Protein backbone atom coordinates (compact mmCIF):
# COMPACT_ATOMS: atom_id res chain seq x y z
CA UNK A 1 0.00 0.00 0.00
CA UNK A 2 1.51 3.33 -1.10
CA UNK A 3 2.52 5.62 1.73
CA UNK A 4 3.34 2.87 4.20
CA UNK A 5 6.91 2.12 5.15
CA UNK A 6 8.14 -1.41 5.89
CA UNK A 7 10.30 -1.99 8.93
CA UNK A 8 14.00 -1.91 8.17
CA UNK A 9 14.46 -5.47 9.37
CA UNK A 10 12.28 -6.60 6.47
CA UNK A 11 13.69 -4.24 3.86
CA UNK A 12 14.97 -5.99 0.76
CA UNK A 13 13.95 -9.44 2.01
CA UNK A 14 11.59 -11.96 0.51
CA UNK A 15 9.39 -11.54 3.60
CA UNK A 16 8.99 -7.86 2.81
CA UNK A 17 7.94 -8.66 -0.74
CA UNK A 18 5.43 -11.20 0.56
CA UNK A 19 3.93 -8.66 2.98
CA UNK A 20 3.52 -6.08 0.24
CA UNK A 21 2.10 -8.68 -2.10
CA UNK A 22 -0.50 -9.73 0.45
CA UNK A 23 -1.46 -6.10 1.14
CA UNK A 24 -0.29 -6.38 4.78
CA UNK A 25 1.77 -3.42 5.93
CA UNK A 26 4.00 -3.28 9.00
CA UNK A 27 3.81 -0.21 11.27
CA UNK A 28 5.77 2.87 10.27
CA UNK A 29 8.67 3.69 12.56
CA UNK A 30 8.30 6.81 14.69
CA UNK A 31 10.79 9.58 13.98
CA UNK A 32 10.21 12.11 16.74
CA UNK A 33 7.06 14.17 17.37
CA UNK A 34 4.71 14.20 14.38
CA UNK A 35 2.22 16.88 13.32
CA UNK A 36 -0.99 15.24 12.12
CA UNK A 37 -3.75 16.80 10.01
CA UNK A 38 -7.39 15.73 10.22
CA UNK A 39 -10.70 17.11 8.94
CA UNK A 40 -13.63 18.18 11.12
CA UNK A 41 -16.55 17.95 8.75
CA UNK A 42 -16.56 17.94 4.99
CA UNK A 43 -18.32 19.90 2.31
CA UNK A 44 -18.19 21.26 -1.20
CA UNK A 45 -19.12 24.40 -3.08
CA UNK A 46 -22.61 23.07 -3.88
CA UNK A 47 -23.66 23.13 -0.22
CA UNK A 48 -23.15 19.50 0.80
CA UNK A 49 -22.07 19.32 4.45
CA UNK A 50 -21.13 16.18 6.40
CA UNK A 51 -21.05 16.36 10.21
CA UNK A 52 -18.35 13.74 10.74
CA UNK A 53 -14.72 13.61 11.80
CA UNK A 54 -12.28 12.28 9.20
CA UNK A 55 -10.53 9.99 10.15
CA UNK A 56 -12.72 9.15 13.19
CA UNK A 57 -10.03 7.07 14.96
CA UNK A 58 -6.29 7.73 14.91
CA UNK A 59 -3.28 6.32 16.75
CA UNK A 60 -0.43 8.73 17.48
CA UNK A 61 2.46 9.04 19.97
CA UNK A 62 2.89 11.15 23.07
CA UNK A 63 4.32 14.51 22.07
CA UNK A 64 2.54 14.56 18.71
CA UNK A 65 0.15 17.34 17.70
CA UNK A 66 -3.09 17.25 15.71
CA UNK A 67 -4.57 20.05 13.62
CA UNK A 68 -8.21 19.80 12.58
CA UNK A 69 -9.51 21.76 9.60
CA UNK A 70 -13.20 22.61 9.74
CA UNK A 71 -15.24 22.32 6.53
CA UNK A 72 -18.85 22.37 5.40
CA UNK A 73 -20.39 23.89 8.54
CA UNK A 74 -19.34 25.26 11.92
CA UNK A 75 -18.02 22.69 14.42
CA UNK A 76 -16.19 22.35 17.73
CA UNK A 77 -13.43 19.95 18.77
CA UNK A 78 -13.92 19.26 22.47
CA UNK A 79 -12.24 16.84 24.92
CA UNK A 80 -14.14 16.28 28.16
CA UNK A 81 -12.58 15.99 31.61
CA UNK A 82 -13.01 12.63 33.41
CA UNK A 83 -16.63 12.24 34.54
CA UNK A 84 -17.76 15.43 32.81
CA UNK A 85 -21.19 15.54 31.18
CA UNK A 86 -21.07 16.75 27.62
CA UNK A 87 -22.30 20.38 27.44
CA UNK A 88 -25.45 20.89 25.40
CA UNK A 89 -25.26 23.15 22.34
CA UNK A 90 -27.07 25.97 24.14
CA UNK A 91 -24.59 25.86 27.07
CA UNK A 92 -22.02 28.73 26.81
CA UNK A 93 -19.35 26.13 27.57
CA UNK A 94 -20.07 24.57 24.18
CA UNK A 95 -19.41 27.84 22.38
CA UNK A 96 -16.38 29.25 24.15
CA UNK A 97 -12.77 28.07 23.90
CA UNK A 98 -11.47 26.27 26.99
CA UNK A 99 -8.15 24.80 28.09
CA UNK A 100 -4.79 25.49 26.54
CA UNK A 101 -2.76 24.27 23.59
CA UNK A 102 -2.35 20.72 24.91
CA UNK A 103 -4.57 18.00 26.37
CA UNK A 104 -3.38 15.43 28.91
CA UNK A 105 -6.74 13.84 29.71
CA UNK A 106 -7.48 15.81 32.88
CA UNK A 107 -8.98 19.19 31.86
CA UNK A 108 -11.93 20.15 29.68
CA UNK A 109 -10.44 21.46 26.46
CA UNK A 110 -12.56 22.97 23.70
CA UNK A 111 -11.82 24.78 20.45
CA UNK A 112 -14.98 26.82 20.78
CA UNK A 113 -16.93 27.35 17.58
CA UNK A 114 -14.68 27.10 14.54
CA UNK A 115 -16.13 28.29 11.23
CA UNK A 116 -15.24 27.25 7.67
CA UNK A 117 -13.78 30.65 6.83
CA UNK A 118 -10.19 30.72 5.50
CA UNK A 119 -7.80 31.85 8.22
CA UNK A 120 -10.23 30.90 10.98
CA UNK A 121 -10.92 27.25 10.14
CA UNK A 122 -8.28 25.28 12.08
CA UNK A 123 -7.63 24.14 15.65
CA UNK A 124 -4.51 22.43 17.03
CA UNK A 125 -3.62 20.49 20.18
CA UNK A 126 -0.54 18.67 21.43
CA UNK A 127 -0.91 15.38 23.34
CA UNK A 128 1.89 14.93 25.91
CA UNK A 129 0.45 11.93 27.77
CA UNK A 130 -0.33 8.41 26.58
CA UNK A 131 -3.98 7.40 26.83
CA UNK A 132 -7.23 6.90 24.93
CA UNK A 133 -9.26 10.05 24.35
CA UNK A 134 -12.67 10.74 22.83
CA UNK A 135 -13.58 14.10 21.36
CA UNK A 136 -16.86 15.66 20.26
CA UNK A 137 -18.42 18.37 18.18
CA UNK A 138 -20.63 19.99 20.79
CA UNK A 139 -22.86 21.50 18.08
CA UNK A 140 -23.65 18.21 16.34
CA UNK A 141 -24.50 15.42 18.81
CA UNK A 142 -23.19 12.13 17.49
CA UNK A 143 -20.19 13.69 15.76
CA UNK A 144 -17.44 11.86 17.67
CA UNK A 145 -13.80 10.99 17.12
CA UNK A 146 -11.11 9.20 19.09
CA UNK A 147 -7.35 9.34 19.59
CA UNK A 148 -5.13 6.58 20.96
CA UNK A 149 -1.89 8.11 22.22
CA UNK A 150 0.92 5.58 22.61
CA UNK A 151 4.25 6.09 24.36
CA UNK A 152 6.71 8.27 22.46
CA UNK A 153 8.69 6.29 19.91
CA UNK A 154 6.01 3.66 19.26
CA UNK A 155 5.66 2.71 15.61
CA UNK A 156 2.55 4.14 13.91
CA UNK A 157 -0.09 1.83 12.41
CA UNK A 158 -0.68 4.44 9.68
CA UNK A 159 1.25 7.44 8.45
CA UNK A 160 -0.18 10.79 7.36
CA UNK A 161 -0.33 9.79 3.70
CA UNK A 162 -2.54 6.80 4.49
CA UNK A 163 -4.72 8.81 6.89
CA UNK A 164 -5.25 11.53 4.29
CA UNK A 165 -6.08 9.01 1.58
CA UNK A 166 -8.66 7.27 3.77
CA UNK A 167 -10.22 10.60 4.72
CA UNK A 168 -10.46 11.74 1.12
CA UNK A 169 -12.14 8.48 0.14
CA UNK A 170 -14.69 8.73 2.98
CA UNK A 171 -15.38 12.41 2.33
CA UNK A 172 -15.91 11.81 -1.39
CA UNK A 173 -18.38 9.03 -0.61
CA UNK A 174 -20.34 11.22 1.84
CA UNK A 175 -20.41 14.14 -0.58
CA UNK A 176 -21.66 11.82 -3.31
CA UNK A 177 -24.39 10.66 -0.92
CA UNK A 178 -25.28 14.31 -0.36
CA UNK A 179 -25.76 14.87 -4.07
CA UNK A 180 -28.02 11.81 -4.19
CA UNK A 181 -30.08 13.26 -1.34
CA UNK A 182 -30.33 16.56 -3.17
CA UNK A 183 -31.40 14.86 -6.38
CA UNK A 184 -34.08 12.89 -4.52
CA UNK A 185 -36.15 16.06 -4.06
CA UNK A 186 -38.05 17.28 -7.12
CA UNK A 187 -39.62 20.78 -7.07
CA UNK A 188 -43.28 20.67 -8.06
CA UNK A 189 -46.21 23.04 -8.55
CA UNK A 190 -49.97 22.86 -8.23
CA UNK A 191 -52.72 25.03 -9.70
CA UNK A 192 -55.09 26.63 -7.21
CA UNK A 193 -58.84 27.13 -7.64
CA UNK A 194 -58.36 30.82 -8.49
CA UNK A 195 -55.86 30.06 -11.23
CA UNK A 196 -52.76 30.99 -9.27
CA UNK A 197 -50.01 28.45 -8.64
CA UNK A 198 -48.23 27.20 -5.55
CA UNK A 199 -44.65 26.03 -5.99
CA UNK A 200 -43.13 23.46 -3.63
CA UNK A 201 -39.39 23.86 -2.99
CA UNK A 202 -36.97 22.49 -0.38
CA UNK A 203 -35.32 24.55 2.33
CA UNK A 204 -32.42 22.21 2.99
CA UNK A 205 -32.27 18.45 2.60
CA UNK A 206 -30.32 15.63 4.19
CA UNK A 207 -30.14 12.53 6.39
CA UNK A 208 -27.72 10.68 8.68
CA UNK A 209 -25.47 13.65 9.37
CA UNK A 210 -25.20 14.71 5.72
CA UNK A 211 -26.97 17.96 4.90
CA UNK A 212 -27.57 20.10 1.82
CA UNK A 213 -27.23 23.71 2.93
CA UNK A 214 -29.09 25.05 -0.09
CA UNK A 215 -32.57 25.86 -1.31
CA UNK A 216 -33.83 23.42 -3.95
CA UNK A 217 -34.37 25.17 -6.30
CA UNK A 218 -32.64 28.48 -5.59
CA UNK A 219 -34.01 30.53 -8.50
CA UNK A 220 -37.70 30.61 -9.39
CA UNK A 221 -39.87 32.57 -11.84
CA UNK A 222 -43.52 33.05 -10.86
CA UNK A 223 -46.37 35.53 -11.34
CA UNK A 224 -48.10 37.98 -9.04
CA UNK A 225 -50.56 36.09 -6.84
CA UNK A 226 -48.58 32.87 -6.88
CA UNK A 227 -47.27 31.30 -3.67
CA UNK A 228 -44.15 29.35 -2.74
CA UNK A 229 -43.99 26.64 -0.07
CA UNK A 230 -40.56 25.71 1.25
CA UNK A 231 -40.24 22.42 3.18
CA UNK A 232 -37.26 21.41 5.31
CA UNK A 233 -36.55 17.84 4.20
CA UNK A 234 -33.44 17.33 6.34
CA UNK A 235 -34.12 14.50 8.82
CA UNK A 236 -30.76 15.09 10.54
CA UNK A 237 -32.18 17.99 12.56
CA UNK A 238 -30.45 20.86 10.75
CA UNK A 239 -32.72 23.93 11.08
CA UNK A 240 -33.18 26.53 8.35
CA UNK A 241 -35.12 29.70 7.68
CA UNK A 242 -36.61 31.39 4.63
CA UNK A 243 -36.00 35.10 5.19
CA UNK A 244 -36.50 38.26 3.14
CA UNK A 245 -35.47 41.86 3.81
CA UNK A 246 -32.94 43.25 6.24
CA UNK A 247 -31.94 40.72 8.87
CA UNK A 248 -32.11 42.03 12.45
CA UNK A 249 -29.18 41.52 14.77
CA UNK A 250 -29.29 38.92 17.53
CA UNK A 251 -31.99 36.40 18.46
CA UNK A 252 -34.73 38.39 16.70
CA UNK A 253 -33.52 36.89 13.43
CA UNK A 254 -34.39 33.37 14.59
CA UNK A 255 -38.16 33.85 15.07
CA UNK A 256 -41.04 34.27 12.61
CA UNK A 257 -41.66 37.77 11.27
CA UNK A 258 -44.08 39.41 8.85
CA UNK A 259 -47.26 37.96 7.46
CA UNK A 260 -48.20 35.40 4.83
CA UNK A 261 -47.96 37.82 1.91
CA UNK A 262 -44.89 39.61 0.55
CA UNK A 263 -44.67 42.79 -1.52
CA UNK A 264 -40.98 43.58 -1.24
CA UNK A 265 -39.29 46.26 0.81
CA UNK A 266 -36.61 46.12 3.47
CA UNK A 267 -38.84 44.91 6.33
CA UNK A 268 -37.81 41.52 7.72
CA UNK A 269 -40.22 38.77 6.64
CA UNK A 270 -39.24 35.29 7.77
CA UNK A 271 -40.37 31.77 8.51
CA UNK A 272 -38.17 31.68 11.61
CA UNK A 273 -36.12 28.57 12.19
CA UNK A 274 -37.90 25.33 11.34
CA UNK A 275 -36.79 21.70 11.19
CA UNK A 276 -37.52 18.66 9.09
CA UNK A 277 -39.48 15.52 9.86
CA UNK A 278 -39.48 13.28 11.84
CA UNK A 279 -38.84 15.94 14.49
CA UNK A 280 -42.31 17.16 15.52
CA UNK A 281 -43.24 20.71 14.67
CA UNK A 282 -43.70 22.93 11.63
CA UNK A 283 -41.75 21.70 8.63
CA UNK A 284 -42.96 24.11 5.91
CA UNK A 285 -43.42 27.80 5.23
CA UNK A 286 -45.68 29.39 2.59
CA UNK A 287 -45.50 32.93 1.27
CA UNK A 288 -47.73 34.60 -1.33
CA UNK A 289 -46.18 37.22 -3.62
CA UNK A 290 -48.35 40.30 -4.14
CA UNK A 291 -46.10 42.55 -6.20
CA UNK A 292 -43.88 42.15 -9.25
CA UNK A 293 -40.16 42.32 -8.59
CA UNK A 294 -36.99 40.34 -8.02
CA UNK A 295 -36.56 39.29 -4.40
CA UNK A 296 -33.56 37.69 -2.73
CA UNK A 297 -33.98 35.47 0.30
CA UNK A 298 -31.65 33.56 2.60
CA UNK A 299 -31.29 31.21 5.53
CA UNK A 300 -30.22 33.22 8.58
CA UNK A 301 -27.99 30.36 9.72
CA UNK A 302 -26.31 29.34 6.49
CA UNK A 303 -26.27 32.33 4.13
CA UNK A 304 -22.57 32.70 4.89
CA UNK A 305 -21.95 29.34 3.19
CA UNK A 306 -24.17 30.14 0.22
CA UNK A 307 -27.72 29.20 1.26
CA UNK A 308 -29.48 31.99 -0.63
CA UNK A 309 -32.14 32.15 -3.30
CA UNK A 310 -34.26 34.44 -5.45
CA UNK A 311 -37.88 34.68 -6.54
CA UNK A 312 -38.56 36.67 -9.70
CA UNK A 313 -42.20 37.76 -9.77
CA UNK A 314 -43.70 38.87 -13.09
CA UNK A 315 -46.98 40.70 -13.60
CA UNK A 316 -49.94 38.40 -14.07
CA UNK A 317 -50.35 37.28 -17.66
CA UNK A 318 -52.22 34.68 -19.66
CA UNK A 319 -49.08 33.34 -21.30
CA UNK A 320 -49.11 29.97 -19.60
CA UNK A 321 -47.57 28.50 -16.51
CA UNK A 322 -43.91 28.78 -15.57
CA UNK A 323 -42.59 25.38 -14.47
CA UNK A 324 -40.14 25.30 -11.58
CA UNK A 325 -36.51 25.22 -12.77
CA UNK A 326 -34.16 22.45 -11.73
CA UNK A 327 -30.98 24.50 -11.32
CA UNK A 328 -29.74 24.83 -7.75
CA UNK A 329 -26.92 27.27 -8.52
CA UNK A 330 -27.10 30.05 -5.95
CA UNK A 331 -27.25 33.64 -7.19
CA UNK A 332 -24.37 35.99 -6.43
CA UNK A 333 -24.28 37.55 -2.99
CA UNK A 334 -25.39 36.21 0.36
CA UNK A 335 -28.98 37.41 0.13
CA UNK A 336 -28.61 39.60 3.19
CA UNK A 337 -28.15 43.34 3.61
CA UNK A 338 -25.14 42.87 5.85
CA UNK A 339 -21.85 41.03 5.86
CA UNK A 340 -21.89 38.62 8.83
CA UNK A 341 -19.05 38.97 11.30
CA UNK A 342 -17.18 35.97 12.70
CA UNK A 343 -18.74 36.34 16.19
CA UNK A 344 -22.18 36.38 14.61
CA UNK A 345 -21.36 33.34 12.49
CA UNK A 346 -20.39 31.56 15.69
CA UNK A 347 -23.58 32.65 17.40
CA UNK A 348 -25.84 31.43 14.62
CA UNK A 349 -23.96 28.14 14.42
CA UNK A 350 -24.62 27.59 18.12
CA UNK A 351 -28.25 28.58 17.75
CA UNK A 352 -28.64 26.17 14.86
CA UNK A 353 -27.95 23.07 16.89
CA UNK A 354 -29.39 24.50 20.09
CA UNK A 355 -32.80 24.85 18.44
CA UNK A 356 -32.69 21.30 17.15
CA UNK A 357 -31.66 19.89 20.51
CA UNK A 358 -34.25 21.88 22.44
CA UNK A 359 -37.02 20.71 20.12
CA UNK A 360 -35.94 17.09 20.52
CA UNK A 361 -35.81 17.40 24.30
CA UNK A 362 -39.20 19.07 24.50
CA UNK A 363 -40.95 16.33 22.55
CA UNK A 364 -38.98 13.51 24.16
CA UNK A 365 -40.27 14.67 27.54
CA UNK A 366 -43.85 14.95 26.33
Buried (B, 14 or more C-beta within 10 A) or exposed (E): EEBBBBBEEBEEEEBBEEBBEEEEBBBBBBEEBBEBBBBBBBBBEBBBBBBBBBBBEBBBBBBBBBBBBBBBBBBBBBBBEEEEEBBBBBBEBBBBBBBEEBBBBEBBBBBBBBBBBEEBBBBBBBBBBBBEBEBBBBBBBEBBBBBBBBEBEBBBBBBBBBBBBEBEEBBEEBBEBBBEBBEEBEBEBEEEEEEBBBBBBBBBBBBBBBBBBBBBBBBBBBBBBBBBBBBBBBBBBBBBBBBBBEBBEEEEBBEBBBEEEBBBBEEBBBBBBBBBEEBEBEBBBBBBBBEBBEBBBBBBBBBBBBBBBBBBBBEEEEEEEBEBEEEBEBBEEBBBEEEBEEEBBBBBBBBBBBBBBEBBEEEEEE
